[in-house]
Amino acid sequence: MPPKVKYELTDLGRSLITPLTLLADWAFENRPAMEQARLGYDKEHSGPAK
C-alpha cells in the first residue's frame, strides 16, 4: 500500500480564504483596466525604436 499524506489548512490558513477570494475577484473585475494601464505605461516608457 502506497504511503498517504493528509493535507489540511490550519485555522490561520483558513482565515486567508475570504481576503484572497476578494483579491482574486477584484483582479478579475479590474483586469481590463490593468491591461490598459500597462499598455499605456509601456508605450510611454518604451524609449526610442530601434
PLY file of the C-alpha trace (Angstrom):
ply
format ascii 1.0
element vertex 50
property float x
property float y
property float z
element edge 49
property int vertex1
property int vertex2
end_header
0.00 0.00 0.00
1.50 3.39 -1.01
2.09 5.95 1.71
-0.62 8.57 2.18
-0.34 12.17 3.22
-3.25 14.18 4.52
-3.04 17.94 3.99
-5.29 20.31 5.86
-5.43 24.06 6.32
-4.93 25.40 9.79
-7.33 27.96 11.25
-4.78 30.62 10.30
-4.67 29.34 6.73
-8.46 29.21 6.53
-8.57 32.83 7.68
-6.97 33.79 4.35
-9.72 32.29 2.20
-12.02 35.33 2.30
-9.36 38.02 1.73
-7.74 36.02 -1.10
-11.12 35.43 -2.72
-11.85 39.16 -2.55
-8.44 39.95 -4.07
-8.95 37.43 -6.88
-12.42 38.83 -7.61
-11.02 42.38 -7.67
-8.21 41.37 -10.04
-10.64 39.61 -12.38
-13.02 42.58 -12.45
-10.21 45.09 -12.98
-8.11 43.12 -15.45
-9.12 45.21 -18.50
-8.18 48.44 -16.69
-4.88 46.95 -15.51
-4.04 45.82 -19.06
-4.80 49.28 -20.43
-2.65 50.90 -17.74
0.21 48.50 -18.53
-0.05 49.20 -22.27
-0.08 52.95 -21.61
2.94 52.70 -19.34
4.84 50.53 -21.82
4.06 52.95 -24.65
5.22 55.92 -22.61
8.40 54.24 -21.33
9.48 52.14 -24.31
12.27 54.51 -25.40
13.30 55.16 -28.97
12.51 52.50 -31.56
15.48 50.51 -32.86
0 1
1 2
2 3
3 4
4 5
5 6
6 7
7 8
8 9
9 10
10 11
11 12
12 13
13 14
14 15
15 16
16 17
17 18
18 19
19 20
20 21
21 22
22 23
23 24
24 25
25 26
26 27
27 28
28 29
29 30
30 31
31 32
32 33
33 34
34 35
35 36
36 37
37 38
38 39
39 40
40 41
41 42
42 43
43 44
44 45
45 46
46 47
47 48
48 49
